[in-house]
Amino acid sequence: MLTIKSISLRYKFAGLTALLLLVTVVALTELANHQMQTHFDRYLVTMGRCVMMGGGGGRPGMSYGASEADFLGSVHDGLYAMGGGLVALAVAAAWFFTGRLTCSLKRLAVAAREMAAGRPAFPLAVDSGDEVGRLTATFNEMAEKIERNNADRRLLLANIAHELKTPLTVIQGNVEGMLDNVVERSDENLLLLKDEVHQLSRLVSDLRDIALAENRQLSLDRRPVPVSDIVLRAVADFRPLAEEKRVRLDCNVRNPVVAEVDSGRLLQVVHNLLANALRHVRPRIGAVELTVGLADQDPDCFEIAISDNGGGIPAAHRSRIFDCFFRADGARSRNDGGTGLGLAIARQLCRAHGGDCWLAGSSGEGSKFVIRLPVRAATSDGVKREG
């Protein structure tokens, strides 16, 4: 059933424009006719070209000659013809401009249906700088972001499958070999299987932490703790590895800070960044330094900086360094290069605390990662708690 809501926007605009112009033109034409008639009558009376026709108490009429009547008729016809032409011209113009408007909207609707069906939407041409043009440009940006997110999701699923496949293959091969008496059931082989199970467990746990942090569902046990104690503990945990690689590992506490943080999660963040730094410095000549203190430009926040003198991160990789499963050095395996989740987890845990983690400096020699977190935790309404 045809209703007002189902009629095309083009017909609505054109019809409304025609109606408004028709009323306007008819009113102006009648007014012009009336004014012309009145002034023409006065002119004829003045010139003595017509006869007044009395009529009781009514308005006196006029008696015209043939030439005067023809003149008035031609003027009336001209006014009505001009009014009709203006209405037709206005309707044609409204039809044309609303056609361009609805054409752009139809293209947007078709592209939106393509996206809803799961098919990639091609960028639409932006033909103007008006509201419709800005809407089209915004739609193109949205479509590009959705396609990028879909590509990242597909890549993430492929990487997860790849990371899970390796330990599962090792476990499956060894278990089948033991059942077939091809592989010895020794403590050494059982420890190998245990390591692979631990790798799987760590991978699943890391993925769960990232998912919870991104959805803001990660619970944090915030308590006032000295930040320097957490950093010094992380340094002590990695001191044996640094000594083994003959890498200098220093810690500089600029000023003591007591902050409301989840000490376990913050320790995990520092561990991830410290492990990444030690992995990329060269033995014997490498150096890693941690700096702790209040932020220079924001005394309500504190910063932990982890700097190294390694090979640095190429400019092409800096925007992706916090992506899941991304490794700047593609030659590294999961055994010597980690799972590729450490930096992603570090950033998400920092954001769960209301702060952030980023790569500072240029793409030259060495890397510097900075953690910035608020000293006092914010409540759900954004007001910081008084501790």
C-alpha positions as CSV (number, residue, x, y, z in Angstrom):
1,M,0.0,0.0,0.0
2,L,1.4,3.4,-1.1
3,T,1.8,5.8,1.9
4,I,3.4,9.2,2.3
5,K,6.4,7.6,4.1
6,S,7.0,5.2,1.2
7,I,7.0,7.9,-1.5
8,S,10.4,8.7,-2.9
9,L,12.2,11.7,-1.4
10,R,12.6,13.1,-4.9
11,Y,8.8,13.1,-5.5
12,K,8.2,14.7,-2.0
13,F,10.6,17.6,-2.6
14,A,9.4,18.2,-6.2
15,G,5.8,18.0,-5.2
16,L,6.2,20.3,-2.2
17,T,8.2,22.8,-4.3
18,A,5.5,22.8,-7.0
19,L,2.7,23.3,-4.5
20,L,4.4,26.2,-2.7
21,L,5.3,27.9,-6.0
22,L,1.8,27.3,-7.4
23,V,0.2,29.0,-4.4
24,T,2.7,31.8,-4.6
25,V,2.3,32.4,-8.3
26,V,-1.5,32.2,-8.2
27,A,-1.6,34.7,-5.4
28,L,0.8,37.1,-7.1
29,T,-1.0,36.8,-10.4
30,E,-4.4,37.6,-8.8
31,L,-2.9,40.5,-7.0
32,A,-1.3,41.8,-10.2
33,N,-4.5,41.4,-12.1
34,H,-6.4,43.2,-9.4
35,Q,-3.9,46.1,-9.3
36,M,-3.7,46.4,-13.0
37,Q,-7.5,46.4,-13.3
38,T,-7.9,49.1,-10.7
39,H,-5.2,51.4,-12.2
40,F,-6.4,50.7,-15.8
41,D,-10.0,51.7,-14.8
42,R,-8.8,55.0,-13.2
43,Y,-6.8,55.7,-16.3
44,L,-9.8,55.2,-18.6
45,V,-12.0,57.4,-16.4
46,T,-9.5,60.1,-16.4
47,M,-9.2,59.9,-20.2
48,G,-12.9,59.7,-20.7
49,R,-12.7,56.4,-22.5
50,C,-15.2,54.4,-20.5
51,V,-18.7,54.8,-19.0
52,M,-19.5,54.3,-15.3
53,M,-22.3,51.8,-14.8
54,G,-24.2,52.5,-11.6
55,G,-25.8,49.7,-9.7
56,G,-27.8,50.3,-6.5
57,G,-25.5,50.6,-3.5
58,G,-22.8,48.3,-5.0
59,R,-19.5,49.0,-6.4
60,P,-19.9,50.8,-9.7
61,G,-18.8,48.8,-12.8
62,M,-17.0,49.8,-16.0
63,S,-18.1,49.6,-19.6
64,Y,-15.2,49.0,-21.9
65,G,-14.8,49.3,-25.6
66,A,-13.6,46.4,-27.8
67,S,-10.0,47.6,-27.8
68,E,-9.9,48.1,-24.0
69,A,-11.4,44.7,-23.4
70,D,-8.9,43.0,-25.8
71,F,-6.1,44.7,-24.0
72,L,-7.2,43.6,-20.5
73,G,-7.8,40.0,-21.8
74,S,-4.3,39.8,-23.3
75,V,-2.7,41.1,-20.1
76,H,-4.6,38.6,-18.0
77,D,-3.7,35.8,-20.3
78,G,0.0,36.9,-20.3
79,L,0.1,36.9,-16.5
80,Y,-1.4,33.5,-16.2
81,A,0.9,32.1,-18.9
82,M,3.9,33.6,-17.2
83,G,2.8,32.2,-13.8
84,G,2.3,28.7,-15.4
85,G,5.7,28.9,-17.0
86,L,7.4,29.9,-13.7
87,V,5.7,26.9,-11.9
88,A,6.8,24.5,-14.6
89,L,10.4,25.9,-14.6
90,A,10.5,25.6,-10.8
91,V,9.2,22.1,-10.8
92,A,11.8,21.1,-13.4
93,A,14.6,22.7,-11.4
94,A,13.4,21.0,-8.2
95,W,13.2,17.7,-10.0
96,F,16.8,18.1,-11.3
97,F,18.4,19.1,-8.0
98,T,16.5,16.6,-5.9
99,G,17.4,13.9,-8.5
100,R,21.1,14.6,-7.8
101,L,20.5,14.5,-4.1
102,T,18.5,11.3,-4.1
103,C,21.1,9.7,-6.5
104,S,23.8,10.3,-4.0
105,L,21.6,8.9,-1.2
106,K,20.8,5.8,-3.3
107,R,24.5,5.2,-3.9
108,L,25.0,5.4,-0.1
109,A,22.1,3.0,0.5
110,V,23.5,0.5,-2.0
111,A,27.0,0.6,-0.5
112,A,25.5,0.2,3.0
113,R,23.6,-2.9,1.9
114,E,26.8,-4.3,0.4
115,M,28.6,-3.8,3.7
116,A,25.7,-5.3,5.6
117,A,25.9,-8.4,3.3
118,G,29.6,-8.8,4.2
119,R,30.9,-7.6,0.9
120,P,33.6,-4.9,0.7
121,A,32.2,-1.4,-0.2
122,F,34.2,0.5,-2.8
123,P,34.9,4.2,-2.1
124,L,32.1,6.5,-3.3
125,A,32.9,9.6,-5.3
126,V,32.5,12.8,-3.4
127,D,30.9,15.2,-5.9
128,S,30.3,18.2,-3.6
129,G,31.3,19.9,-0.4
130,D,27.8,20.2,1.0
131,E,26.1,18.0,3.7
132,V,25.7,15.1,1.3
133,G,29.3,15.3,0.2
134,R,30.5,15.3,3.8
135,L,28.2,12.4,4.6
136,T,29.7,10.5,1.6
137,A,33.2,11.2,2.8
138,T,32.4,10.1,6.3
139,F,30.9,6.9,4.9
140,N,34.1,6.2,3.0
141,E,36.1,6.7,6.1
142,M,33.8,4.3,8.0
143,A,33.9,1.7,5.3
144,E,37.8,1.9,5.2
145,K,38.0,1.4,8.9
146,I,35.6,-1.5,8.9
147,E,37.5,-3.2,6.1
148,R,40.8,-2.6,7.9
149,N,39.3,-4.1,11.1
150,N,38.0,-7.1,9.2
151,A,41.4,-7.6,7.7
152,D,43.1,-7.3,11.1
153,R,40.5,-9.8,12.5
154,R,41.2,-12.3,9.7
155,L,45.0,-11.9,10.2
156,L,44.5,-12.3,14.0
157,L,42.6,-15.6,13.5
158,A,45.2,-16.9,11.1
159,N,48.0,-16.0,13.5
160,I,46.2,-17.6,16.4
161,A,45.7,-20.8,14.4
162,H,49.4,-20.8,13.5
163,E,50.6,-20.2,17.0
164,L,48.3,-23.0,18.3
165,K,49.2,-25.4,15.6
166,T,53.0,-25.6,16.4
167,P,52.7,-26.8,20.1
168,L,49.7,-29.0,19.3
169,T,51.7,-30.7,16.5
170,V,54.6,-31.3,18.8
171,I,52.4,-32.7,21.5
172,Q,50.4,-34.8,19.1
173,G,53.5,-36.2,17.4
174,N,55.2,-37.1,20.7
175,V,52.1,-38.7,22.2
176,E,51.5,-40.8,19.2
177,G,55.1,-41.8,19.1
178,M,55.0,-42.9,22.7
179,L,51.8,-44.9,22.1
180,D,53.5,-46.6,19.1
181,N,56.7,-47.1,21.1
182,V,58.6,-45.0,18.6
183,V,59.4,-42.2,21.1
184,E,60.8,-43.2,24.5
185,R,58.6,-42.3,27.5
186,S,61.5,-40.6,29.3
187,D,61.5,-37.7,31.7
188,E,63.2,-35.6,29.0
189,N,60.4,-36.1,26.5
190,L,57.8,-35.5,29.2
191,L,59.4,-32.3,30.1
192,L,59.3,-31.3,26.4
193,L,55.6,-31.9,26.4
194,K,55.1,-30.0,29.6
195,D,56.9,-27.0,28.0
196,E,54.6,-27.1,25.0
197,V,51.5,-27.3,27.2
198,H,52.9,-24.3,29.2
199,Q,53.3,-22.4,26.0
200,L,49.7,-23.2,25.0
201,S,48.5,-22.1,28.4
202,R,50.4,-18.9,28.3
203,L,49.2,-18.1,24.8
204,V,45.5,-18.7,25.7
205,S,45.9,-16.6,28.9
206,D,47.5,-13.7,27.0
207,L,44.7,-13.8,24.4
208,R,42.1,-13.8,27.2
209,D,43.8,-10.8,28.9
210,I,43.8,-8.8,25.6
211,A,40.2,-9.6,24.9
212,L,39.1,-8.6,28.5
213,A,41.2,-5.4,28.4
214,E,39.8,-4.3,25.0
215,N,36.2,-4.9,26.2
216,R,37.0,-3.1,29.5
217,Q,36.1,-6.2,31.5
218,L,39.5,-6.9,33.0
219,S,39.3,-6.7,36.8
220,L,42.2,-4.8,38.5
221,D,43.2,-5.1,42.2
222,R,44.2,-1.5,42.7
223,R,46.1,-0.7,45.8
224,P,48.6,2.1,46.8
225,V,52.0,0.7,46.2
226,P,55.5,2.2,45.7
227,V,56.1,2.1,41.9
228,S,59.8,1.9,42.3
229,D,59.4,-1.4,44.2
230,I,57.7,-3.0,41.3
231,V,60.3,-1.8,38.8
232,L,63.2,-2.9,41.0
233,R,61.6,-6.3,41.3
234,A,61.3,-6.6,37.5
235,V,65.0,-5.6,37.2
236,A,65.9,-8.3,39.8
237,D,63.9,-10.9,37.9
238,F,65.8,-10.1,34.6
239,R,69.2,-9.5,36.2
240,P,70.4,-13.1,35.6
241,L,69.4,-12.9,31.9
242,A,71.2,-9.6,31.5
243,E,74.3,-11.0,33.1
244,E,74.1,-14.1,30.9
245,K,74.1,-11.8,27.8
246,R,76.6,-9.5,29.4
247,V,74.2,-6.6,29.0
248,R,74.2,-3.6,31.3
249,L,70.9,-3.2,33.1
250,D,70.4,0.0,35.1
251,C,67.5,1.5,37.0
252,N,67.1,5.2,37.8
253,V,64.4,6.3,40.3
254,R,64.0,10.1,39.8
255,N,61.5,10.5,42.6
256,P,59.5,8.1,44.7
257,V,55.9,7.5,43.6
258,V,53.1,5.8,45.4
259,A,50.3,5.0,43.0
260,E,47.0,3.1,43.0
261,V,47.7,0.3,40.6
262,D,47.4,-3.4,40.2
263,S,50.9,-4.4,41.2
264,G,50.8,-7.8,39.5
265,R,49.5,-6.3,36.2
266,L,52.0,-3.4,36.3
267,L,54.8,-5.9,36.9
268,Q,53.6,-7.9,33.9
269,V,53.8,-4.8,31.7
270,V,57.3,-4.0,32.9
271,H,58.3,-7.6,32.4
272,N,57.0,-7.6,28.8
273,L,58.8,-4.4,27.9
274,L,62.0,-5.4,29.6
275,A,62.0,-8.8,27.9
276,N,61.5,-7.1,24.6
277,A,64.4,-4.7,25.2
278,L,66.8,-7.5,26.3
279,R,65.8,-9.6,23.3
280,H,66.8,-6.8,20.8
281,V,70.1,-5.6,22.3
282,R,73.4,-7.1,21.3
283,P,75.4,-9.1,23.8
284,R,78.4,-7.5,25.5
285,I,77.8,-4.0,24.2
286,G,74.0,-3.8,24.9
287,A,72.5,-1.6,27.6
288,V,69.0,-1.2,29.0
289,E,67.9,1.5,31.4
290,L,64.7,2.0,33.3
291,T,63.6,5.4,34.6
292,V,60.8,5.9,37.1
293,G,59.3,9.2,38.3
294,L,56.4,11.7,38.0
295,A,55.6,12.9,34.5
296,D,57.2,16.2,33.7
297,Q,54.1,17.9,32.3
298,D,51.5,16.1,34.4
299,P,52.2,15.6,38.2
300,D,49.0,13.5,38.5
301,C,50.7,10.8,36.4
302,F,53.9,8.8,36.7
303,E,56.1,7.4,33.9
304,I,58.3,4.3,33.5
305,A,60.6,4.5,30.6
306,I,62.5,1.5,29.2
307,S,65.4,2.5,26.9
308,D,67.9,0.3,25.0
309,N,70.7,0.8,22.6
310,G,69.6,-2.0,20.2
311,G,69.0,-1.7,16.5
312,G,65.8,0.3,16.9
313,I,62.5,-0.2,15.2
314,P,62.2,0.7,11.5
315,A,59.8,3.6,10.7
316,A,57.6,1.2,8.6
317,H,57.0,-1.0,11.6
318,R,56.4,1.7,14.3
319,S,52.6,2.0,13.7
320,R,52.2,-1.8,14.0
321,I,54.5,-2.5,16.9
322,F,51.6,-3.0,19.3
323,D,49.6,-5.3,17.0
324,C,49.0,-8.8,18.1
325,F,51.5,-11.4,16.8
326,F,53.5,-8.7,15.1
327,R,57.3,-9.1,15.1
328,A,59.5,-6.3,13.8
329,D,62.2,-9.0,13.0
330,G,60.3,-11.5,10.9
331,A,63.2,-14.0,11.2
332,R,62.6,-14.5,14.9
333,S,60.6,-17.6,15.8
334,R,58.3,-18.0,18.7
335,N,61.1,-19.6,20.7
336,D,63.4,-16.7,20.6
337,G,61.0,-13.9,19.6
338,G,58.1,-14.5,22.0
339,T,54.5,-15.0,20.9
340,G,54.2,-11.5,19.5
341,L,51.6,-10.6,22.2
342,G,53.9,-9.0,24.8
343,L,53.6,-5.4,23.6
344,A,49.9,-5.7,22.8
345,I,49.2,-6.9,26.3
346,A,51.4,-4.1,27.8
347,R,49.4,-1.4,26.0
348,Q,46.0,-2.9,26.8
349,L,46.9,-3.3,30.5
350,C,48.1,0.3,30.6
351,R,44.8,1.5,29.0
352,A,42.9,-0.6,31.5
353,H,44.6,1.5,34.2
354,G,43.5,4.7,32.5
355,G,46.9,5.4,31.0
356,D,48.8,4.4,27.9
357,C,52.0,2.9,26.6
358,W,53.8,4.1,23.5
359,L,57.0,4.1,21.5
360,A,58.9,7.4,21.9
361,G,61.7,8.9,20.0
362,S,62.7,8.6,16.4
363,S,63.4,5.4,14.3
364,G,67.1,5.7,14.8
365,E,69.4,3.6,17.0
366,G,67.8,2.2,20.1
367,S,64.2,2.1,21.3
368,K,62.4,3.8,24.1
369,F,59.0,2.6,25.4
370,V,57.1,4.9,27.9
371,I,54.4,3.8,30.3
372,R,52.2,6.6,31.7
373,L,49.6,5.9,34.3
374,P,47.6,8.0,36.7
375,V,48.8,8.2,40.3
376,R,45.3,7.8,41.6
377,A,42.7,5.5,40.1
378,A,39.6,7.1,38.6
379,T,36.2,5.8,39.6
380,S,33.5,4.9,37.1
381,D,32.2,8.5,37.0
382,G,35.7,9.8,36.2
383,V,36.4,11.3,39.6
384,K,39.7,10.3,41.2
385,R,39.5,8.5,44.5
386,E,41.0,10.0,47.5
387,G,43.3,7.5,49.1
